[in-house]
């Protein structure tokens, strides 16, 4: 007759409470199955499949699980496991080159730590907490959280291949961070900024960012072949993206919604008409011969870092508050916010900027903190006592 399971909590005469029957992380799951009147334990085998074993007593089952755990291969070091996980993830998730580059940067950062050289089978929660503490001394919560996602993926890969039974990375938490309002310029600030850089050869970049809400990668991916000055339209067909460890290159835009014909504002059209096209050779991309709009002094496409520096300098010259906070994505946020305040629906704005999820567009809107006086008066009329 199997021993009946004990309650998990036991109160003692001195007022203390102990917890019994709780197993540590990675030791498998043990429970009493009433229908079979036996103890059952489960574990993950070398093929990543969950298996079960039974016994008359809990001790018998725990002993069997201990044998199974001891038989697990130790597996590679975390650095190698992260690479293997990324290789599979890139194939199954269809990651963009820039996303793969971001992951490789994270892997390189983690691999350089003590944790990176530890076998995946030996990594415990305390190791991850030590890594987290050291990382937060050097990097932001956002950066460390992203690095943890790669570790989590690698440990999941290790479980699937039978190198361990649980993923302690899932138990790591971070301190709550106050949400910082993203910058959106007022119409007056935007007008001042556009006027400041109107005559610069790279001034049209700012116009595309703020007057069309394009991503910087989409702007830098534009070619003269995409521009119709007479019809006042332009076509987004590609993006200029950076990949960690590699030279930036032309690729597909971040979303399919960004592709297609866009209206060319008259202000931008005038800027482009006065732009010197130069005598640079064409660039081949997917069978097309293209002449990029925005090039540097040696004929290469201007990188986003150059635009970011110029944008801050122009914002400072234009007298805009906190110019260091003005970035290339500020244009997209300003574009969305201005349309929202003018009464344009979120659905329409989402279509305009190429967001497939309307909630994403909502996140771009920088709404004023003022409240509607009429709504406040109505609430008082409905709820306040007479007199």
C-alpha positions as CSV (number, residue, x, y, z in Angstrom):
1,X,0.0,0.0,0.0
2,X,1.7,3.3,-1.1
3,X,2.2,5.9,1.6
4,X,-0.4,8.6,1.3
5,X,0.9,12.0,0.2
6,X,1.7,14.5,2.9
7,X,0.3,18.0,3.0
8,X,2.7,20.6,1.6
9,X,2.5,22.9,4.6
10,X,3.0,21.7,8.3
11,X,2.4,24.0,11.3
12,X,4.5,23.4,14.4
13,X,4.0,24.1,18.0
14,X,6.5,27.0,18.0
15,X,4.4,28.8,15.3
16,X,6.7,28.0,12.4
17,X,5.6,26.4,9.2
18,X,7.6,24.1,6.9
19,X,6.9,23.1,3.3
20,X,7.3,19.4,2.5
21,X,7.0,17.5,-0.7
22,X,8.3,20.4,-2.8
23,X,11.1,19.5,-5.3
24,X,13.8,21.8,-6.4
25,X,14.1,23.3,-9.8
26,X,15.3,20.8,-12.4
27,X,14.6,17.7,-10.3
28,X,11.5,16.7,-12.3
29,X,7.9,16.6,-11.2
30,X,6.6,14.2,-8.6
31,X,3.0,13.7,-7.7
32,X,0.5,11.1,-6.3
33,X,-2.0,9.7,-8.8
34,X,-5.1,8.6,-6.9
35,X,-6.6,6.7,-9.8
36,X,-3.6,4.4,-10.0
37,X,-2.7,4.6,-6.2
38,X,0.9,5.2,-7.1
39,X,3.5,7.9,-7.1
40,X,4.4,9.3,-10.5
41,X,7.5,11.2,-11.7
42,X,8.0,13.0,-15.0
43,X,11.2,14.1,-16.8
44,X,12.4,15.2,-20.3
45,X,14.5,12.6,-22.2
46,X,17.3,13.2,-24.7
47,X,14.8,13.7,-27.5
48,X,13.0,16.5,-25.7
49,X,10.0,14.3,-25.0
50,X,8.3,14.2,-21.5
51,X,8.5,10.7,-19.9
52,X,7.0,9.2,-16.8
53,X,8.1,6.7,-14.2
54,X,6.1,5.3,-11.3
55,X,6.8,3.7,-7.9
56,X,5.1,2.6,-4.6
57,X,6.8,5.4,-2.7
58,X,7.8,8.9,-3.3
59,X,11.4,8.0,-2.4
60,X,11.5,5.4,-5.1
61,X,10.3,7.8,-7.8
62,X,12.8,10.5,-6.7
63,X,15.6,8.0,-6.9
64,X,14.6,7.0,-10.4
65,X,14.5,10.7,-11.5
66,X,17.9,11.3,-10.0
67,X,19.3,8.5,-12.1
68,X,17.6,10.0,-15.2
69,X,19.1,13.5,-14.4
70,X,22.5,12.0,-13.9
71,X,22.3,10.4,-17.3
72,X,21.7,13.7,-19.1
73,X,24.6,14.7,-21.4
74,X,26.2,17.9,-20.2
75,X,25.9,19.6,-23.6
76,X,27.9,22.5,-25.0
77,X,28.8,25.7,-23.4
78,X,26.2,28.5,-23.3
79,X,28.0,30.5,-26.0
80,X,27.7,27.6,-28.4
81,X,24.1,26.8,-27.4
82,X,23.1,30.4,-28.1
83,X,24.6,30.1,-31.6
84,X,22.7,26.8,-32.2
85,X,19.5,28.3,-31.0
86,X,19.9,31.4,-33.2
87,X,20.6,29.2,-36.2
88,X,17.3,27.4,-35.8
89,X,15.4,30.4,-34.7
90,X,16.5,32.4,-37.8
91,X,15.3,29.6,-40.1
92,X,12.0,29.0,-38.4
93,X,11.0,32.6,-37.6
94,X,12.2,34.1,-40.9
95,X,14.3,36.9,-39.1
96,X,15.4,39.9,-41.1
97,X,19.2,40.4,-41.4
98,X,19.2,43.3,-39.1
99,X,17.4,41.2,-36.4
100,X,19.9,38.4,-36.8
101,X,22.6,41.0,-36.4
102,X,21.1,42.3,-33.2
103,X,20.9,38.7,-31.8
104,X,24.6,38.1,-32.7
105,X,25.5,41.3,-30.8
106,X,23.7,40.0,-27.7
107,X,25.3,36.6,-28.0
108,X,28.7,38.1,-28.3
109,X,28.1,40.2,-25.1
110,X,26.9,37.2,-23.1
111,X,29.6,34.9,-24.4
112,X,32.2,37.3,-23.1
113,X,31.0,36.8,-19.5
114,X,31.7,33.9,-17.1
115,X,28.2,32.6,-17.9
116,X,29.1,32.2,-21.5
117,X,31.7,29.5,-20.8
118,X,29.5,27.5,-18.5
119,X,28.0,24.2,-19.7
120,X,24.3,24.5,-20.3
121,X,23.6,21.5,-18.1
122,X,25.3,23.2,-15.1
123,X,23.7,26.7,-15.2
124,X,21.6,27.4,-12.2
125,X,19.4,30.2,-11.1
126,X,22.1,31.7,-8.9
127,X,24.4,31.9,-11.9
128,X,21.9,33.8,-13.9
129,X,21.2,36.2,-11.0
130,X,24.9,36.9,-10.7
131,X,25.2,37.5,-14.4
132,X,22.1,39.8,-14.2
133,X,23.6,41.9,-11.4
134,X,26.9,42.3,-13.2
135,X,25.2,43.2,-16.4
136,X,22.9,45.8,-14.9
137,X,26.0,47.6,-13.5
138,X,27.1,48.2,-17.2
139,X,23.9,48.2,-19.3
140,X,20.3,49.4,-19.2
141,X,17.5,47.1,-18.1
142,X,16.2,47.0,-21.7
143,X,19.6,45.7,-22.9
144,X,20.0,43.1,-20.2
145,X,16.4,42.0,-20.6
146,X,17.1,41.5,-24.3
147,X,20.3,39.5,-23.6
148,X,18.3,37.3,-21.2
149,X,15.9,36.4,-24.0
150,X,18.8,34.9,-25.9
151,X,19.9,32.9,-22.8
152,X,16.4,31.7,-22.4
153,X,16.2,30.5,-25.9
154,X,19.5,28.7,-25.6
155,X,18.4,26.9,-22.4
156,X,15.1,25.9,-24.1
157,X,17.2,24.5,-26.9
158,X,19.2,22.6,-24.2
159,X,16.0,21.1,-22.8
160,X,14.8,20.0,-26.2
161,X,18.1,18.2,-26.8
162,X,18.2,16.5,-23.4
163,X,20.9,18.5,-21.7
164,X,18.8,19.8,-18.8
165,X,15.2,19.5,-17.5
166,X,14.2,23.1,-16.7
167,X,14.8,26.7,-17.7
168,X,15.8,28.9,-14.8
169,X,16.0,32.0,-17.1
170,X,12.2,32.0,-16.9
171,X,12.4,32.8,-13.2
172,X,14.5,36.0,-13.6
173,X,12.7,39.2,-13.0
174,X,13.6,42.9,-13.4
175,X,12.8,46.0,-11.4
176,X,9.9,48.0,-12.8
177,X,11.1,50.9,-14.9
178,X,9.2,54.2,-15.2
179,X,7.9,54.5,-18.7
180,X,9.5,57.4,-20.4
181,X,7.5,59.6,-22.8
182,X,8.8,59.4,-26.3
183,X,9.5,62.7,-27.9
184,X,7.1,64.2,-30.5
185,X,7.6,67.7,-31.8
186,X,4.9,70.3,-31.9
187,X,3.9,71.7,-35.4
188,X,5.8,74.9,-34.6
189,X,8.9,73.0,-33.7
190,X,8.6,70.8,-36.8
191,X,8.3,73.9,-39.0
192,X,11.4,75.5,-37.4
193,X,13.4,72.3,-37.8
194,X,12.4,71.9,-41.5
195,X,13.3,75.5,-42.2
196,X,16.7,75.1,-40.5
197,X,17.8,72.2,-42.8
198,X,15.8,73.1,-45.9
199,X,18.9,74.1,-48.0
200,X,21.2,71.3,-46.9
201,X,21.7,68.4,-49.3
202,X,20.4,66.0,-46.6
203,X,17.5,68.3,-45.6
204,X,15.0,66.2,-47.7
205,X,15.8,63.2,-45.4
206,X,14.2,65.2,-42.5
207,X,11.3,66.1,-44.7
208,X,10.5,62.4,-45.5
209,X,10.8,61.6,-41.8
210,X,8.5,64.3,-40.5
211,X,6.1,64.9,-43.5
212,X,5.6,61.3,-44.5
213,X,6.4,59.5,-41.3
214,X,8.8,57.1,-42.9
215,X,11.4,55.1,-41.0
216,X,15.0,56.2,-41.5
217,X,15.8,52.9,-43.2
218,X,13.1,53.5,-45.8
219,X,14.2,57.0,-46.5
220,X,17.8,56.0,-47.0
221,X,16.6,53.2,-49.3
222,X,15.1,55.6,-51.7
223,X,16.5,56.0,-55.2
224,X,15.9,58.6,-58.0
225,X,14.1,55.8,-59.8
226,X,11.5,55.9,-57.1
227,X,10.7,59.6,-57.4
228,X,8.1,61.1,-59.7
229,X,8.5,64.9,-59.4
230,X,5.9,65.7,-62.0
231,X,3.2,63.4,-60.5
232,X,4.4,64.3,-56.9
233,X,4.7,60.7,-55.8
234,X,7.4,58.4,-54.6
235,X,7.6,54.6,-54.1
236,X,9.0,52.8,-51.1
237,X,10.3,49.4,-52.3
238,X,13.4,48.8,-50.1
239,X,15.3,49.9,-47.0
240,X,18.9,50.5,-46.1
241,X,19.6,48.4,-43.0
242,X,22.5,47.9,-40.8
243,X,23.6,44.4,-39.7
244,X,25.9,44.0,-36.7
245,X,29.4,43.0,-37.9
246,X,28.6,43.7,-41.5
247,X,28.3,46.7,-43.8
248,X,24.8,48.2,-44.2
249,X,23.0,47.0,-47.3
250,X,19.7,47.4,-49.2
251,X,17.0,44.9,-48.1
252,X,13.3,44.6,-47.8
253,X,11.5,47.2,-45.6
254,X,10.6,46.2,-42.0
255,X,6.9,45.6,-43.0
256,X,5.1,45.0,-46.3
257,X,2.7,47.8,-45.3
258,X,5.5,50.3,-45.8
259,X,5.8,49.4,-49.5
260,X,3.9,51.2,-52.2
261,X,3.3,54.6,-53.7
262,X,3.3,57.7,-51.3
263,X,2.3,61.3,-51.9
264,X,5.4,63.6,-52.2
265,X,4.8,66.8,-50.3
266,X,5.4,70.0,-52.3
267,X,7.9,71.1,-49.7
268,X,10.0,68.0,-50.3
269,X,9.6,68.1,-54.0
270,X,11.1,71.6,-54.2
271,X,14.0,70.4,-52.1
272,X,14.6,67.4,-54.4
273,X,14.4,69.6,-57.5
274,X,17.4,71.6,-56.3
275,X,19.4,68.5,-55.2
276,X,22.6,67.7,-57.1
277,X,22.3,64.1,-58.3
278,X,26.1,63.8,-58.7
279,X,27.9,61.6,-61.1
280,X,27.9,58.4,-59.0
281,X,27.6,54.9,-60.5
282,X,24.4,52.9,-60.0
283,X,24.0,50.2,-57.3
284,X,22.6,46.8,-58.2
285,X,19.8,45.5,-56.1
286,X,17.7,42.4,-57.0
287,X,18.3,43.0,-60.7
288,X,17.6,46.7,-60.6
289,X,20.1,49.4,-61.4
290,X,19.5,52.2,-58.8
291,X,20.8,55.6,-58.1
292,X,20.3,56.3,-54.3
293,X,19.0,59.8,-53.3
294,X,21.3,60.3,-50.4
295,X,25.0,59.7,-50.7
296,X,28.1,60.7,-48.8
297,X,31.3,62.3,-50.3
298,X,32.6,58.9,-51.6
299,X,29.3,57.9,-53.3
300,X,28.1,55.4,-50.6
301,X,24.6,55.7,-49.1
302,X,24.6,58.0,-46.1
303,X,24.4,56.0,-42.8
304,X,21.8,56.7,-40.1
305,X,24.4,57.8,-37.6
306,X,25.3,60.8,-39.8
307,X,21.6,61.8,-40.1
308,X,21.2,61.4,-36.3
309,X,24.1,63.8,-35.6
310,X,22.9,66.4,-38.1
311,X,19.3,66.2,-36.8
312,X,20.4,67.0,-33.2
313,X,22.6,69.9,-34.5
314,X,19.7,71.3,-36.6
315,X,17.3,70.9,-33.7
316,X,19.7,72.9,-31.5
317,X,20.1,75.6,-34.1
318,X,16.3,75.8,-34.5
319,X,15.9,76.5,-30.7
320,X,14.0,73.3,-30.1
321,X,13.8,72.2,-26.4
322,X,16.1,69.3,-25.4
323,X,17.6,68.9,-28.9
324,X,19.6,65.8,-27.8
325,X,16.2,63.9,-27.5
326,X,15.4,64.5,-31.1
327,X,16.1,61.4,-33.1
328,X,15.3,59.9,-36.5
329,X,12.2,58.1,-35.1
330,X,10.9,61.4,-33.7
331,X,9.7,62.3,-37.2
332,X,7.5,59.2,-37.4
333,X,6.1,59.9,-33.9
334,X,5.5,63.5,-34.7
335,X,3.7,62.6,-38.0
336,X,1.4,60.2,-36.2
337,X,0.7,62.5,-33.3
338,X,-0.1,65.5,-35.5
339,X,-2.6,63.5,-37.5
340,X,-4.2,62.1,-34.4
341,X,-4.7,65.5,-32.8
342,X,-6.3,66.8,-36.0
343,X,-9.0,64.1,-35.8
344,X,-7.7,61.5,-38.2
345,X,-8.6,58.0,-37.1
346,X,-6.0,55.6,-35.8
347,X,-6.9,53.1,-38.5
348,X,-6.3,55.6,-41.3
349,X,-3.0,56.7,-39.7
350,X,-1.9,53.0,-39.3
351,X,-2.5,52.5,-43.1
352,X,-0.5,55.6,-43.9
353,X,2.6,54.6,-41.9
354,X,2.3,50.9,-42.7
355,X,1.4,49.5,-39.3
356,X,-0.4,46.1,-39.5
357,X,-1.4,46.4,-35.8
358,X,-3.4,49.5,-34.8
359,X,-2.2,49.2,-31.3
360,X,1.3,49.9,-32.6
361,X,0.1,53.2,-34.0
362,X,-1.6,54.0,-30.6
363,X,1.8,53.6,-29.0
364,X,3.3,56.3,-31.2
365,X,0.7,58.9,-30.3
366,X,2.0,61.6,-27.9
367,X,-1.2,62.9,-26.4
368,X,-1.5,66.1,-24.3
369,X,-2.0,65.8,-20.6
370,X,-4.8,68.3,-20.6
371,X,-8.3,67.0,-20.0
372,X,-11.5,68.1,-21.8
373,X,-13.3,70.8,-19.8
374,X,-16.7,69.8,-21.3
375,X,-16.3,66.2,-20.1
376,X,-15.3,67.3,-16.6
377,X,-18.4,69.6,-16.5
378,X,-20.6,66.8,-17.6
379,X,-19.3,64.4,-15.0
380,X,-19.9,67.0,-12.3
381,X,-23.5,67.6,-13.6
382,X,-24.2,63.9,-13.4
383,X,-22.5,63.1,-10.1
384,X,-22.2,66.1,-7.9
385,X,-24.9,66.8,-5.3
386,X,-27.2,69.8,-5.9
387,X,-26.2,73.1,-4.6
